[in-house]
């Protein structure tokens, strides 16, 4: 049905155009005759290492964070002991390839709540809490699900249900740059490679 619907809009069979695409897992799957099974769970975010293309991190809405060192042939996780397993954002430090950040929560179905921003200095082998996302008055949470993490130079940006923020100390302290914009949900952001102060954010 899905293939027929696509073809009705495009006027052609798209299977030949995308014949070179192959599933990378976490496990092998095939399309079932009906429903959603068998199949993999949803993937919220994928992040390829900027210097080592074989290293891939993926985050799932309720399945944690997974890493492949061989271009997706095999996968491992060290995220199983976290309070909640929803991961919607991943960022790799541009100057320290073993430093990885993971933003928790599920941006779409809200299956798992945000428990903060986590950091690994060992390429994902061990994780520690970097920010609990408590801002202002104690107990006043403004940064619900973390939707986006990304670097512009050494500055780390975060888009969340509480606004758009940046940190110059690897997530210890944050500055809100969404004041006065009239919206607090930011899902994507990009910065100019020429001028890191030129930003585009999608809400």
C-alpha positions in Angstrom: 0.0 0.0 0.0 2.8 2.4 0.9 4.6 1.8 -2.4 1.4 2.3 -4.4 0.7 5.5 -2.6 4.1 6.9 -3.3 3.9 5.8 -6.9 0.5 7.6 -7.3 2.1 10.9 -6.3 5.4 10.5 -8.3 4.0 8.7 -11.3 6.8 6.1 -11.2 7.9 3.1 -9.2 10.4 4.4 -6.6 11.8 1.0 -5.7 14.5 1.1 -8.4 15.6 4.6 -7.4 16.3 3.5 -3.8 17.4 -0.1 -4.5 20.9 0.5 -3.0 19.5 1.3 0.5 20.1 -1.5 3.0 19.0 -1.7 6.7 21.8 -1.4 9.2 20.0 -2.8 12.2 20.2 -2.8 15.3 18.9 -6.2 14.0 18.0 -7.5 10.6 14.4 -7.1 9.7 12.0 -7.8 6.8 8.6 -6.2 6.0 5.8 -8.2 7.5 2.6 -9.0 5.6 0.5 -6.6 7.8 0.8 -4.5 10.9 4.2 -3.4 12.2 5.9 -6.7 12.8 8.5 -7.9 12.3 10.6 -4.8 12.4 12.9 -2.6 14.3 11.9 0.1 16.8 11.9 3.7 15.9 15.2 5.7 15.8 15.2 9.3 17.0 18.6 10.4 16.0 21.7 9.1 14.2 25.2 10.8 14.5 28.2 9.8 12.4 31.6 10.6 13.9 33.1 13.6 11.9 36.6 12.0 11.8 35.8 8.3 11.8 33.0 7.4 9.4 32.7 3.9 10.7 31.7 5.1 14.2 27.9 5.7 14.4 25.8 6.6 17.4 22.0 6.2 17.3 19.3 7.0 19.9 16.0 5.3 20.3 12.8 6.7 21.9 12.7 3.9 24.6 15.7 1.7 23.7 18.7 3.8 24.8 21.8 4.8 22.9 23.7 2.4 20.6 27.1 2.6 19.0 28.7 0.9 16.0 32.4 0.9 15.3 32.2 -0.9 12.0 29.8 1.2 9.9 26.6 -0.4 11.3 27.6 -4.1 11.0 27.4 -4.7 14.7 26.0 -2.6 17.6 26.5 -2.3 21.3 25.0 -0.2 24.1 26.2 1.0 27.5 23.0 2.9 28.2 20.9 0.2 29.8 21.4 1.4 33.4 20.0 4.9 32.8 16.9 6.1 34.7 15.0 6.3 31.4 16.1 5.0 27.9 14.7 7.7 25.6 17.4 9.5 23.6 16.5 12.2 21.1 19.8 14.1 20.6 23.5 13.2 20.3 26.5 15.4 19.8 30.3 14.6 19.4 32.8 17.2 20.6 34.7 18.5 17.5 38.0 18.7 19.3 37.7 15.7 21.6 36.5 12.6 19.6 35.9 10.6 22.8 33.6 13.2 24.3 29.9 12.5 23.5 26.7 14.1 24.7 23.3 12.5 24.8 20.0 14.3 25.4 17.2 12.3 26.9 13.5 12.2 26.4 11.3 11.3 23.4 10.4 14.3 21.2 7.5 12.6 19.4 5.5 10.2 21.5 6.7 11.3 25.0 7.2 7.6 25.8 10.0 8.4 28.2 10.7 11.6 30.1 13.8 13.7 30.0 16.2 13.0 32.8 18.8 15.5 31.7 21.9 15.7 29.6 24.5 13.0 29.8 28.2 13.1 28.9 30.8 10.4 28.1 34.5 11.0 27.9 35.2 7.5 26.8 33.4 7.3 23.5 30.2 6.1 25.1 31.6 3.5 27.4 30.6 5.3 30.6 28.0 8.0 31.1 27.6 10.7 33.8 24.9 13.4 34.2 26.1 16.7 32.8 23.0 18.8 33.5 19.8 18.1 35.3 18.1 20.9 33.4 16.8 22.6 36.5 16.8 26.3 35.7 16.0 29.3 37.9 13.9 28.5 41.0 14.8 25.0 42.4 12.3 22.5 41.1 11.2 24.7 38.2 11.8 22.7 35.1 11.9 24.6 31.8 13.9 22.2 29.7 11.7 19.2 29.2 12.6 16.9 26.3 16.0 17.7 24.6 15.4 17.7 20.9 18.7 18.9 19.5 22.4 19.0 20.4 25.1 20.3 18.2 28.4 22.2 18.2 29.4 25.4 16.6 33.1 25.5 17.2 33.5 24.6 20.9 30.1 26.0 21.8 27.4 23.4 22.5 23.8 24.3 21.5 20.7 22.7 22.8 17.1 22.9 21.5 14.5 21.7 23.9 10.9 22.2 25.0 12.2 25.0 27.2 13.9 27.0 24.5 17.3 27.4 22.7 20.4 27.4 24.8 24.2 27.4 24.5 27.0 26.3 26.8 30.7 27.2 26.7 31.8 24.7 29.4 30.6 21.4 28.0 27.1 21.5 29.5 27.8 22.7 33.0 26.2 26.1 32.6 23.7 27.3 30.0 22.6 30.7 28.5 19.1 31.1 27.1 19.1 32.8 23.7 15.4 32.3 23.0 14.1 35.1 25.1 11.5 37.3 23.4 10.9 34.9 20.5 7.4 33.9 21.5 8.1 30.2 21.2 10.0 27.7 23.4 10.1 24.5 21.4 13.2 24.1 19.1 13.8 20.9 17.2 16.7 21.7 14.9 19.5 24.2 14.5 22.3 24.9 12.1 25.3 27.4 12.2 27.3 28.9 9.4 30.7 27.3 8.9 32.1 30.7 8.2 30.5 32.7 11.0 29.6 30.6 14.0 27.4 33.4 15.3 25.0 33.1 12.3 22.3 30.6 13.4 19.2 29.1 11.9 16.8 27.3 14.3 13.6 25.3 13.5 10.8 25.4 16.0 
